[in-house]
């Protein structure tokens, strides 16, 4: 992103001065955007992995050999998604 464009977007009130509050708001917005993208990517990986496993492209012997890794991956990805939505619900009450 262009630095000048970024500074113009950070200056919310248009006074030409970027205050600490405006920097904090921009940082929080960027953090929320990144967390949302990570959550969406986790969900997409879970769906694609489930589709590949159910499609029959991978032999059953390999799926059985990797079952521990696959189940751990699903739990980890579900944890990311659950934590994101849990924190969103908690922050909305705050």
PyMOL commands that set and color helices and strands:
alter all, ss='L'
color gray80, all
select helices_A, chain A and resi 3-10+20-55+60-65+67-93
alter helices_A, ss='H'
color red, helices_A
deselect
rebuild
show_as cartoon
